[in-house]
Amino acid sequence: MNAPLNILLVRPWTSGTERLRTSIRAAGLRVHITRVDFPAALYAALTWATFDAILYDPSTPGITAEELAATLCERSPMTPLIDLAKSDDVGAQLAALMLARRN
């Protein structure tokens, strides 16, 4: 069995993840999620781990899309980014990214 994908979720802790997890399971993926919701945690996570993808919720206070893009450019430029506000089916989009990466 394949190892779970290592996912960084940039989202407020007050926002639920069940819908997101359901979408990912429906796509047949297993994931380990690291969740951050403020800049220092984002920098720390990108320092001590590598991620297969980053899921970004733009409603996260204190982490703007511009700040996230600049941080990723510096610390993890090749990691795919999915904007949760622009994705109807995160699981399918994540599965497509992983399939493209394998090919």
C-alpha positions as CSV (number, residue, x, y, z in Angstrom):
1,M,0.0,0.0,0.0
2,N,1.3,3.5,-0.8
3,A,2.3,5.8,1.9
4,P,-0.1,8.6,2.7
5,L,0.4,12.0,1.0
6,N,1.9,14.6,3.3
7,I,-0.4,17.7,3.0
8,L,0.0,21.1,4.5
9,L,-3.4,22.7,5.2
10,V,-3.3,26.5,5.7
11,R,-6.7,27.1,7.3
12,P,-8.1,28.6,10.5
13,W,-8.5,26.0,13.3
14,T,-12.1,27.2,13.7
15,S,-12.9,25.8,10.2
16,G,-13.9,22.2,10.0
17,T,-12.1,19.6,7.8
18,E,-14.7,16.8,7.5
19,R,-15.9,17.9,4.0
20,L,-12.3,18.2,2.9
21,R,-11.4,14.8,4.3
22,T,-14.5,13.2,2.7
23,S,-13.5,14.6,-0.7
24,I,-10.0,13.2,-0.3
25,R,-11.2,9.8,0.8
26,A,-13.7,9.7,-2.1
27,A,-10.7,10.2,-4.5
28,G,-9.1,7.1,-3.0
29,L,-6.3,9.0,-1.3
30,R,-4.7,8.6,2.1
31,V,-3.2,11.7,3.6
32,H,-1.4,13.0,6.7
33,I,-2.5,16.6,7.3
34,T,-0.4,19.2,9.0
35,R,-2.5,22.3,9.8
36,V,-1.2,25.8,10.3
37,D,-3.0,29.1,10.7
38,F,-0.4,31.8,11.3
39,P,2.8,32.8,9.6
40,A,5.3,31.5,12.2
41,A,3.7,28.0,12.0
42,L,3.7,28.1,8.2
43,Y,7.5,28.9,8.2
44,A,8.2,26.2,10.8
45,A,6.2,23.6,8.9
46,L,8.0,24.3,5.7
47,T,11.4,24.2,7.5
48,W,10.9,20.8,9.2
49,A,8.9,18.9,6.6
50,T,8.3,18.5,2.9
51,F,4.8,18.3,1.5
52,D,3.2,16.7,-1.5
53,A,0.7,19.6,-1.8
54,I,-0.5,22.6,0.1
55,L,-4.2,23.4,0.5
56,Y,-4.9,27.1,1.2
57,D,-8.0,28.6,2.6
58,P,-7.9,32.3,1.8
59,S,-10.1,33.0,4.9
60,T,-7.1,32.3,7.1
61,P,-6.4,35.6,8.9
62,G,-2.8,36.7,8.8
63,I,-1.7,34.6,5.8
64,T,-2.6,36.3,2.6
65,A,-2.3,34.6,-0.8
66,E,0.6,37.0,-1.6
67,E,2.4,36.1,1.6
68,L,1.9,32.4,1.0
69,A,3.2,32.6,-2.6
70,A,6.3,34.5,-1.5
71,T,7.0,32.0,1.3
72,L,6.5,29.0,-1.1
73,C,8.8,30.7,-3.7
74,E,11.5,30.9,-1.1
75,R,11.1,27.6,0.8
76,S,9.1,25.1,-1.4
77,P,8.8,26.4,-5.0
78,M,7.9,23.0,-6.5
79,T,5.1,22.1,-4.1
80,P,1.6,22.3,-5.8
81,L,-0.8,24.7,-4.2
82,I,-4.6,24.3,-4.2
83,D,-6.8,27.3,-3.4
84,L,-9.7,25.8,-1.5
85,A,-11.9,28.8,-2.5
86,K,-11.4,27.9,-6.2
87,S,-11.8,24.2,-5.9
88,D,-15.1,22.4,-5.9
89,D,-13.6,18.9,-5.5
90,V,-10.3,19.0,-3.6
91,G,-9.9,15.2,-3.7
92,A,-10.2,15.0,-7.4
93,Q,-7.8,17.9,-7.9
94,L,-5.3,16.5,-5.5
95,A,-5.5,13.0,-7.2
96,A,-5.0,14.7,-10.6
97,L,-1.9,16.5,-9.3
98,M,-0.4,13.3,-7.9
99,L,-1.1,11.4,-11.1
100,A,0.6,14.2,-13.1
101,R,3.6,14.1,-10.8
102,R,4.0,10.3,-11.3
103,N,3.9,10.6,-15.1
